[in-house]
Amino acid sequence: MKILFITHVNEKNLVPNDIINDCVLHGLKEVYGNTNVVDYPGSWHMYKDEVDKRNFSYSNFWGNGFTYYDNLKNYENVDREDIERKVKNSFFDYIIYGSITRSQLYFDLAINSKSKIILIDGEDHTNLDFNKNRKIVYFKRELIEDIQNVFPINVTIPKSKIINKINLKPKNLLAPLIPHRYKTYIYKKESDYYYMWQDSIFGISYVHGGWWEAVRYYEMLMNGCIPLIPELKKCPTNTLTLLPKDNLINVFNKYSWILNQYFPLNIYKKKFLSLNKFFLYLINLHKKKYNGLSFIKEFEEVNAVRQNLVDYTRKYLTTEYSAKNIIKIADKFYS
């Protein structure tokens, strides 16, 4: 299969990465091969050899370049020549727009070719501004509508980053990194960042800015840390469709009482603060305090929950799974 992957990359991008675009591109490369998937303009930020060649600092990436940006190799081996002619001549089986809101390069040529087209919209909002042609398959993050040609898409992660076995004796009951408490963002190395999750039973996370998706959920899950997401039960049906929402909601209902032993101002965003949370904290001041080891000793079953979530992540939350799923849905749509 020959795939043209139109990227959002241009020389004006000060922060070149875009998570959904990059997840899909990585998965396609893993499944169909580096040379069969032509990223154009070249997603140089996805290739470790090219990033190093350009002396680009990983600290300039969103998320410090963790998880996604040291996986692809052989940037120069991809044939990116004469793309416009190839689009006109229907050379590619699929033309995929990794971020249709940011680049519509050759779009008029593409829709007049015989290539199948896939549009991907990974933006934070729920708008479907570019879904103007109902005959083209469209994948939308933060999807809240039911439309015949529009399908949900998730953040996913490289399979190589997922641990095999959980840390059976984690030190932390709750991970020390608290979302949007920037003084807790102390991790400069990916290995240290991952070990923080591996050494924690639970991690707290929030719906931020009005959108549901967060890479943090997946980085927790792939390292054996259970995300506690307070409002997950309110998540729209067509959003976070690959995330094990029901399982995580049940875990939250069963174990979220552990949050009562932490001073609310230290772990909750303002929208989640209430007098009741302070009241519960005061009540728990005189109760037994847990750390990771003492909690595991008393609630042994939680390790099975953690391992099951890691196994689920390896099966359903990888970039490879997402890439295969996108092509499968598109093949069925166009048939």
N, C-alpha and C positions, 0 to 999 in steps of 0.2 A: 504494500500500500504506500502511495506517495501522498504526503500531507504537507501543505504549506501552512505554517503557523504565523499569522500576521501579529507582530508584537506591538506594544505601545512605546517601544524604546526609541528615543531620539537624543541628540546631543544636549538638549535643554533640560533633560531630567537630572536634577540634582540628587534625587533619591530614585534610582532606577528600578527598584523592585516593586512588584505588584503581586500580592500573594496568590490570588486565584489564577491569574495568568501564569504565574511561575509554577504553581502546583500542577496545572494541566500540562504545561510544556514538559516538565520533568517526567510526568507519567507517560506521556506519548513517546518520549525518547526511550524510556525504559522498555515499553511494550513493543514498539515498532522499529526501534533502532535509531541511532544518532543521525545517520546520513539519509534515512527515509523521511525524517521529519525536519523540514527546512524552516528554521526560525528566521524571520525576516521582518524588519531589519534585525540583525543578529543580536540575540539576548546575551551579550557578552558577560553580563553580571551573573549568569547562571553557571559559567564555566570557570572553575578554579584557576586553570592555567591562564586564562585570559584576564581574569581579575588581577592575578599576580603580575602578569605582563604589563598591565596598565598602572601598576602600583597604586591601585585603588584601595582605600582603607575600608575594611569591613564595618568599622564604626559608623560609616556614612550610610549604611543600609538601615532601613527600618528593621528594628529588632536585632541590631548588631550583626546581621548576616547569619544568625543562628538558624539551624535546621535545613535551610534550602540551598545555600549558596556555595557549597563546596562539593557538589555531587556530579556535575557534568564535566566531561573532558573532551578534548580534541575539537575545539571551536573552529579551527581552520579546515577541518575535514568536511565541513558542510558546504555543499555547492549553492551559493547564494547569487550566482550569476544569471543575468537575463530573465529575471523573475516576471517582469511585465509581459514579455512574449509568451512565457510558459502559461501564465494566467489566461491570456487571450486564446491560446491553443488547447486549453483544457488538459494540461499536462498532469495536473494533480487530481487525485481521487477526491480529496477533501481540502477545502480552504477554511481554516479556522481562525476566527478573529478572537484573540486571547483577551482583548479588552475593547469591545466595540465602542464604548463611550469615549475612548482615548485615541483610537486610530481606526479610520475607515479606508486605509490605503488600498487602492485598486478595487474598491467595492463595486463600482459600476461595471468594471470589466468582469469581476467575479460572478455577478448575478446574470451576466449574459453568456457565461461559459457553461460547460456541461459538468463542471465540478460541483460536488455537494458542498453546501455552506453551513457552517456552524457559527453562531454568534454567542459570545460569552460576556456576561455583564457581572463583574464582581464588585461593583460599587457598594458603599455602605447604605445607600438609600433604597427605597422600594419602587422607585419610578421605573417604568418600562418605556422610556422615551424612544429607544431605538427599535422597538418591536413594531415596526410599521408594515412589514411584509409577513403576513400570517402563513406564507408558504415556506418560510425559512425557520429551521429549528433554532431555538433560543434558550440559553441556560442562564438562569438568574439566581444570584445570591440574594438573601433577604426577600424571598418570594412570598407574597401574601395572597396572590390571586390564583384562580383556576382558569387557564387559557390553553387551548388545544396544542399550540406549538411551543409553549413555554414550560421548561422543566427546571427543577431546583438543582443547585450545585453547592457543594461544601468545600471548605478548606480540607485538604488532606496532607499527608506527610510521607516522605520517602521511607520505604520499608526498612532500609538499612539503618535508620536511626532508632528503631523500636527495640527495646530490651527484650531478651528472651525470658528471663526470670526476675521476679520482683526482689527487692531488698526485704528480707523477712524480718529484719530488726531495725526499722527506721527510727531515727532519733526524734524527729519532730512529729507531734500530733497534727499541727497545722503548719503548712509551709511558711517560711519567713518572708517570702515575697508577697506583698499585698498589692493588687492592681491599683495603679494610680496613686500609690504612696511611693513617690519617686525616690525617697531616701532608702527604700528597700531594694532598689534596682542596682545592686552592687556587683553583678556578675559580668566580668569582662571576657571570660572564656566559656565557650559552649559546654565543655566538659564540667566545669564548676556549676553552671546553670542547670544542666541535666541532673547532676548529683544532688543538688538541692531538692529537686522534685522526687528523686529516687529515695531520698532520706526523709520523706514526709508522707504521712498517711493521707491527709486531706490537703487540698488547696482551695482557697476561696476565690471566686471570680464573679464578675458582675456584667450585666448588660450595660454597655457603655454607648452614650451618644445616640441612643434610640435604635441601634442595630444589635443583632443577636450574636453574630459570628465573632469568634476570637481564636487566634492561633493558640493562645494559652491553653484552651481546653485540651487540644490534641497533644501539646507538649507535656502536659500533666499525664494524660492517659498513656502515652507511649513510654513513660518512665515509671508507671506503677503508682501514680498519685491520683486520688479520686477528686474530681472537681465538685465543689459545693457551689451551686449556682442558684441563688435565692428565688429568682422569678422564672425558672425554667418551665414550670407548669403553664405559664402564660404564652409560651413560644408558639407562633403560628404553625399550623400543620405542615406547610410547604417550606418551612425554614429549618435548617439544621437536620435535614432528613436522614443523614447517615449517622449522626450522633445517637448513641443509645439513650435517648431522652427518657423513656419510661424507667429504665434501670436507674439512671442518675437521679430522677425525681424520687424514686423509692429510697435510694440511699440517703438523699437529703432529708427526707421525712424521718428516717430511722436514726440518723447520726448527727443532724445539725445542732442538737443540744450541746455538742462539744464547744460550739462557738460562744456559749454563755460563760465560759471561764476566761474569755478575753475581753479586755476593756473595749467597749463598743467603738469609741473614737479611734482606736488603733486598727480596726479591721473593717469597719463599715463605711461606705460612702454616705454622704449626707442624706440621700433619698431613702436610705434603708435605716436610718437612725430613728428611734422612737423611745418614749419613756419606758415602755415595756422591756426593751433590750437592756436598759440601765438597771431596771428592777431585777431582771433575771440574773444579771451579772452580780448584783449585790447579794442576792440569795445564794449564789454559787461560791461566794468568797469563802464560805465556811465548809464547803463540800470538798471531797477528794479531788485533787488536781492530777491530771494525767499528762504524761509525755508520750512519745511514740511507743516506747518499750512497754510501759505499764498498761497502755491501752491495748496493745496486741495481746498481752498476757491475759487480760480479762475478756477481750472480745476477739478470740482467735479467728472467728469466721471472716473478719474483715480482710485477712490476707487472701482468702479464696476470692473475695469480691475484686480485690486489686488485680490478681492474676487473670481472672476472667475478663476484666476490662482490657488488659494488655493483649490478651488473645483476640478479643473482638477488634481491637485497633489494628492488629496485624492483618486481620481478614477483610475488614470493611473500610478502614480509614486511610488507606495508602493512596499515593498518587497513581500507582498502577491500576488499582481498582477503579478509581475515578475515570481515568483515561479510557479503560475498556468499556465502562458504563456509558460514557458520553458517545462513543462510536456505536455501541449497541443500540442506544436510544435513537441516534440519528439514522442508522441503517433502517430501523423499523419505521421511523417517521417518513423517510423518503421512499420506502417501498410501497 
